[in-house]
Amino acid sequence: MERPGQDRVARAVVDYLNRRYYTDAEDLKDLEIHASVTDKQMALFASADKDASRLNSVVFSSVRNDVVQMDDQFSKFQAWLSEVTDPECKIELSAFLFPLLCHLYIDSLRNGATDANSSMFKKHETVLKSFKENEELLGALKELTSIQDIDNSTVINTFRSCKYEIKLSPKSLNILRKYLTNHGHVVLLQVIQMWFDIKTIPDKVLRPECEEEISSASSLETNFIYDLAGFSNEDKEMTDLLDTIKAFSDGPPVPQPMLLYSINNANELIYRAKVSNSVNLLAAGCADSSIRLWSLNQTNFSKNRSRSVSKAMLCSDNSINSFPEKIKPWLKCNGNLNNCYFSSLHGHHGAVTDVAFVPNTELLVSTSWDSTMRAWHLSDFSCAAKYIGHNYPVWSLDTSPLGFYVATGSADNTVRLWTLDRTYPIRIFAGHTQNVYSVAFHPNGSYLASGSCDKSIRLWSVVDGSMVRVFSSGSEVRTLAFSPNGQLLASGGDSKRIQIWDLSTGLVVCTIEAHFGIISSIAWNLDGEILAAGSLDGNVTLWHVQLKNEIAVEHLATFSTNCESVTSLQYAMKNICVCIGSSKETE
């Protein structure tokens, strides 16, 4: 079934509120005769006029029902039932007695009047005992003396976990409706609405004299409870509106538009690229050993940036004349070279393989073929530190959620943990037998995952350096991403498919055949409901991951970026999916 879009739901809500609530003040007073709405309706009307919100005052009242009132209304209902002359209706309506009394008794206990409750239970004990098939529930009711007993009883909680189904013929339904309407038993009405599911069954034989009465009752089948509470036929509009909202909310989420940045005429010089969480800066690691930095909010980089040279011969350069001819087409200028929103960071003497913005700081970190990691000040583009520890090229890095740690994966088959205030690694995680292409921190910052060419994924404890899990993926792993709740780990690589792992069991719970090219980047949205995957084939796919009893995955969309490859995918603030691609074509 086709799922309605957000605009359809929005229009339905606005139309309904316009019809029902944009009235004069005097009209609002008249609306108070209507009795109750559901919890979803209460949320829907939160933004409506406060006077109109009084419609919720009957069924969802916070008034504590008196046990004497409960006893009186139930006794009258029982007496009325004994006087019903039609034997078939009497049998059908008698099915209300036991569950109705049970719910009334439990509700009265929650109001705290234990002495009165005891007398109520003894007074109607004969009714309870007449239903012998419910001896277990009856025994549990006898043991109740306090609210704590209710909360601790498995039998009672099971009884209250779902609605009690009652099947009535149209005639019985009409008789019950007339009784409750004429006597105004609000307490019984509340219990019936909250705890009972009334379904009608057609009569096998209709007597001519009853046809009109039964027809009238059948027309009330769908809105029986609403009619008891005082709703009019106009509230079919509300039912239709809620159906529209339910159809929308039960379906897969609607992905927000993807933000795509394409680095054109790259000529295969881009390794990795990232944007800052506020999406105002984009950094790319290049094969010519430089880092390209773009301003995405059209703010010019200051001409007075520090141009001092560090011990490692590092500098930032805004001059277009210092770039090779093949890189000039990347520059985005506003009419002249003096207004260029672009800068370059130099210092590595090997291709820059990965970059990352450090959370809660004004720092950028980078890794390179030269076996080092460097940190850069974004305030003046100077080098903050050079970190030495790996023996071979460093392929990947990731920052911890709070920005305190940085992890790197290298061709020396190790993962190393760093703090930015020390230029040497504080931990070395050894276990992989080939290049470590990807590292990712767990959302709680206490664990670290690494993916390697040895076709394995390893989970490490940041606290003590021990290896917690080993996952065998069957192919080279190039990218990893933890779900926001920390229960799942998604991986991708040369197999061109995505694997989702359950961290508690170490097993694959889902495999997605996603792309025709190598998976280069994967990312979860901030809610953990959508998984995005980018590939070297230039496409991005979005998947809805349902985290219920079993993992279920549904394809949402596939976007063709028109790029040669997707370099990076990430979800930034406001849950926006940011895609960075590279292309050989010049704009």
Secondary structure, DSSP 8 states (H G I E B T S, - for coil): -----HHHHHHHHHHHHHHHT-S-HHHHHHGGGS----HHHHHHGGGS-TTGGGGGGTTT------HHHHHHHHHHHHHHHHT---HHHHHHHHTTHHHHHHHHHHHHHHTT-HHHHHHHHHHTHHHHHT-GGGHHHHHHHHT--SHHHHHH-HHHHHHTTS-EEEEE-HHHHHHHHHHHHHHT-HHHHHHHHHHEEEEE---SS--GGGHHHHHHHHTTSTTHHHHHTT--GGGHHHHHHHHHHHHHHHS-------EEEEETT-TT-EEEEEE-TTSSEEEEEETTSEEEEEETT-----TT------TT--EEE--GGGS-GGGGGG---SSSGGG--EEEEE--SS-EEEEEE-TTSSEEEEEETTSEEEEEETTT--EEEEEE--SS-EEEEEE-TTSSEEEEEETTSEEEEEETT-SS-SEEEE--SS-EEEEEE-TTSSEEEEEETTSEEEEEETTT--EEEEEE-SS-EEEEEE-TTSSEEEEEETTSEEEEEETTTTEEEEEEE--SS-EEEEEE-TTSSEEEEEETTSEEEEEEEEESSSEEEEEEEEEE--SSEEEEEEEEGGGEEEEEEE-S---
